[in-house]
Amino acid sequence: MKTDSPLDYVQWYYDKDHYRWEHFPEVTDFINSFLAEIDGESVLNPGCGPQFYDWMLRFKSVPKKYVGVDISKSTITYLNTADDPRLVKARNAALETGAQSRILCADIFDLESEFTGKFDAVVATGFIGTFHGDDLNRLCRVFHSALKPDGMMVKLTWHGPHRTPEQTAEKLKYGYDSLEEHEPYRFLSQIEACGFSAGRHELFECDPETYQWDVIQGCVFRKG
């Protein structure tokens, strides 16, 4: 059973991402190039994590409505109250854009009916990669339902982790990963089978010794 992560783990996770953004510029450019595809007045970020505000500042355009969903109460608390200067800067910058940001502590599956037809874009970063088989199909149906006609979904997922057994156990405990691994092309095909058409698709090969992942997959989908 998954346990809510403590605040210090959320902080560690945020630190780690910022370290990578700073020290691996080519990887950061690849990630940002996909986030820059996100366009529309209403954007859903499921499994938003502590990067909720950082991601929004990389979108092609500022949405009028930006909704994050995360099942972790600690993540929501962190986003609302943490005084990390990087988060404060991102949070203030996001507020200054005028976007109406809303963060919900909930299970995305419980929001399907509320979200139906409400969004121009879905940001699927990392979170979608923790789902497999029928659970992934169900998640994709929620995303498909949430999108307006011709809405878009941008997917960024990390493949081939390189970490210690203790790090893996901690990520599994807090629901940040799963033991199953997606093969990128089969992953893409399964999403397409749920009513999405793939447009841009790229794989970025990382240095596994320093970045601790083999590959990042970026995809831009349209609702079919």
C-alpha positions as CSV (number, residue, x, y, z in Angstrom):
1,M,0.0,0.0,0.0
2,K,1.3,3.5,-0.9
3,T,2.2,5.9,1.8
4,D,2.0,9.7,1.5
5,S,5.5,11.1,1.2
6,P,6.8,13.3,4.0
7,L,7.5,16.9,3.2
8,D,11.3,16.4,3.3
9,Y,11.0,13.8,0.5
10,V,8.9,16.2,-1.6
11,Q,11.7,18.8,-1.1
12,W,14.3,16.2,-2.1
13,Y,12.4,15.4,-5.2
14,Y,12.1,19.1,-6.1
15,D,15.8,19.6,-5.4
16,K,16.7,16.7,-7.6
17,D,14.7,18.1,-10.6
18,H,16.2,21.5,-10.2
19,Y,19.7,20.0,-10.1
20,R,19.1,18.2,-13.3
21,W,17.6,21.2,-15.0
22,E,20.7,23.2,-14.2
23,H,23.4,20.5,-14.8
24,F,22.0,18.7,-17.9
25,P,21.1,21.6,-20.2
26,E,20.6,19.4,-23.3
27,V,18.1,17.2,-21.4
28,T,16.4,20.3,-20.1
29,D,16.1,21.8,-23.6
30,F,14.5,18.5,-24.8
31,I,12.0,18.6,-22.0
32,N,11.2,22.3,-22.4
33,S,10.7,21.8,-26.2
34,F,7.8,19.5,-25.4
35,L,6.4,21.6,-22.7
36,A,6.5,24.5,-25.2
37,E,4.0,22.6,-27.3
38,I,1.3,23.0,-24.7
39,D,-1.3,25.6,-25.8
40,G,-4.8,26.4,-24.9
41,E,-7.0,28.3,-22.4
42,S,-7.5,25.4,-20.1
43,V,-4.7,22.9,-19.1
44,L,-4.9,19.8,-16.8
45,N,-1.8,18.6,-15.0
46,P,-2.6,15.2,-13.4
47,G,0.0,13.9,-10.9
48,C,1.4,17.4,-11.0
49,G,4.0,17.0,-8.3
50,P,6.0,19.9,-6.8
51,Q,6.9,21.1,-10.4
52,F,3.3,22.3,-11.0
53,Y,4.3,26.0,-11.3
54,D,7.7,25.4,-12.9
55,W,6.0,23.5,-15.8
56,M,3.4,26.2,-16.5
57,L,6.1,28.8,-17.1
58,R,7.4,26.7,-19.9
59,F,4.1,26.4,-21.8
60,K,3.7,27.9,-25.3
61,S,1.0,30.2,-23.9
62,V,-0.3,31.1,-20.5
63,P,-3.6,29.3,-19.9
64,K,-6.6,31.1,-18.4
65,K,-7.3,28.0,-16.2
66,Y,-4.6,25.6,-15.0
67,V,-5.6,22.7,-12.8
68,G,-3.2,20.3,-11.0
69,V,-4.2,17.0,-9.4
70,D,-2.1,15.1,-7.0
71,I,-3.1,12.3,-4.5
72,S,-0.3,13.3,-2.1
73,K,-1.4,15.7,0.6
74,S,2.3,16.5,1.3
75,T,2.8,17.7,-2.3
76,I,-0.2,20.0,-2.1
77,T,1.0,21.4,1.2
78,Y,4.5,21.9,-0.2
79,L,3.2,23.8,-3.3
80,N,1.0,26.0,-1.1
81,T,3.4,26.7,1.8
82,A,7.0,25.9,1.1
83,D,9.5,28.8,1.2
84,D,12.1,27.3,-1.2
85,P,13.2,30.4,-3.1
86,R,12.9,28.6,-6.5
87,L,9.4,27.5,-5.7
88,V,8.4,31.0,-4.4
89,K,9.8,32.6,-7.6
90,A,7.9,30.1,-9.8
91,R,4.7,30.5,-7.8
92,N,4.8,34.3,-7.9
93,A,5.6,34.3,-11.6
94,A,2.7,32.0,-12.3
95,L,0.4,34.2,-10.2
96,E,1.6,37.3,-12.1
97,T,0.5,35.8,-15.4
98,G,-3.1,36.1,-14.3
99,A,-3.8,32.4,-14.8
100,Q,-6.4,30.9,-12.5
101,S,-4.4,28.1,-10.9
102,R,-6.1,25.4,-8.8
103,I,-4.5,22.3,-7.1
104,L,-6.7,19.4,-6.1
105,C,-5.7,16.7,-3.7
106,A,-7.7,13.8,-5.2
107,D,-7.5,10.6,-7.2
108,I,-7.8,11.5,-10.9
109,F,-10.2,8.6,-11.4
110,D,-12.7,10.3,-9.1
111,L,-12.8,13.4,-11.2
112,E,-13.6,11.9,-14.6
113,S,-17.2,13.1,-14.7
114,E,-16.3,16.6,-13.3
115,F,-13.6,17.0,-15.9
116,T,-15.4,15.8,-19.0
117,G,-14.8,18.1,-22.0
118,K,-13.2,20.8,-19.9
119,F,-9.6,21.1,-21.1
120,D,-7.7,22.1,-24.2
121,A,-4.5,20.2,-23.1
122,V,-3.3,17.6,-20.7
123,V,0.3,17.5,-19.3
124,A,1.3,13.9,-18.8
125,T,4.8,14.0,-17.3
126,G,6.1,11.1,-15.4
127,F,2.8,10.2,-13.7
128,I,1.4,8.4,-16.7
129,G,4.4,6.1,-16.7
130,T,3.5,4.6,-13.4
131,F,0.3,3.0,-15.0
132,H,0.3,-0.3,-16.9
133,G,-2.1,-2.6,-18.7
134,D,-5.8,-2.0,-17.9
135,D,-5.0,0.8,-15.5
136,L,-3.2,2.7,-18.2
137,N,-6.1,2.2,-20.6
138,R,-8.4,3.5,-17.9
139,L,-6.2,6.6,-17.2
140,C,-6.0,7.4,-21.0
141,R,-9.8,7.2,-21.2
142,V,-10.0,9.8,-18.4
143,F,-7.6,12.1,-20.2
144,H,-9.4,11.5,-23.5
145,S,-12.7,12.4,-21.9
146,A,-11.3,15.5,-20.2
147,L,-10.2,17.0,-23.5
148,K,-12.3,19.1,-25.8
149,P,-12.5,18.0,-29.4
150,D,-9.1,18.1,-31.0
151,G,-7.5,18.7,-27.6
152,M,-3.8,17.8,-27.1
153,M,-1.8,15.7,-24.7
154,V,1.9,16.1,-24.2
155,K,3.6,13.0,-22.7
156,L,7.1,13.0,-21.1
157,T,8.2,9.8,-19.5
158,W,11.5,8.5,-18.2
159,H,12.7,4.9,-19.0
160,G,15.5,2.7,-17.7
161,P,16.2,3.9,-14.2
162,H,19.6,3.5,-12.6
163,R,19.3,3.8,-8.8
164,T,19.9,1.8,-5.7
165,P,17.5,-0.8,-4.3
166,E,16.8,1.5,-1.4
167,Q,16.0,4.4,-3.7
168,T,13.6,2.2,-5.7
169,A,11.9,1.0,-2.5
170,E,11.3,4.5,-1.4
171,K,9.9,5.6,-4.7
172,L,7.5,2.7,-4.7
173,K,6.5,3.3,-1.1
174,Y,5.4,6.8,-2.0
175,G,3.9,6.0,-5.4
176,Y,6.5,7.8,-7.5
177,D,7.2,4.8,-9.7
178,S,6.3,1.2,-10.4
179,L,8.4,-2.0,-10.8
180,E,7.1,-2.5,-14.4
181,E,8.9,-0.9,-17.2
182,H,7.3,0.5,-20.4
183,E,8.9,-0.2,-23.8
184,P,8.6,3.2,-25.4
185,Y,7.1,2.2,-28.7
186,R,4.6,-0.2,-27.2
187,F,3.7,2.6,-24.7
188,L,3.0,4.9,-27.6
189,S,0.8,2.3,-29.4
190,Q,-1.2,1.6,-26.3
191,I,-2.0,5.3,-25.9
192,E,-3.0,5.5,-29.6
193,A,-5.3,2.6,-29.1
194,C,-7.2,4.7,-26.5
195,G,-8.3,7.2,-29.1
196,F,-5.3,9.4,-29.5
197,S,-3.3,10.2,-32.7
198,A,0.4,10.7,-32.3
199,G,2.2,13.7,-33.9
200,R,5.7,14.6,-32.8
201,H,7.5,11.7,-31.1
202,E,11.2,11.7,-30.0
203,L,13.5,9.7,-27.8
204,F,16.3,11.4,-26.0
205,E,19.2,9.2,-24.9
206,C,20.7,10.1,-21.5
207,D,23.9,9.3,-19.9
208,P,22.8,6.6,-17.4
209,E,25.7,7.1,-15.1
210,T,25.2,10.8,-14.5
211,Y,21.5,11.4,-15.3
212,Q,20.4,7.9,-13.9
213,W,18.0,7.2,-16.7
214,D,18.5,5.6,-20.1
215,V,15.9,7.4,-22.2
216,I,13.2,10.1,-22.1
217,Q,10.3,9.8,-24.4
218,G,8.4,12.9,-25.6
219,C,5.1,12.6,-27.5
220,V,2.5,15.1,-28.7
221,F,-1.0,13.5,-29.1
222,R,-4.3,14.8,-30.4
223,K,-7.7,13.6,-29.3
224,G,-9.0,11.4,-32.1
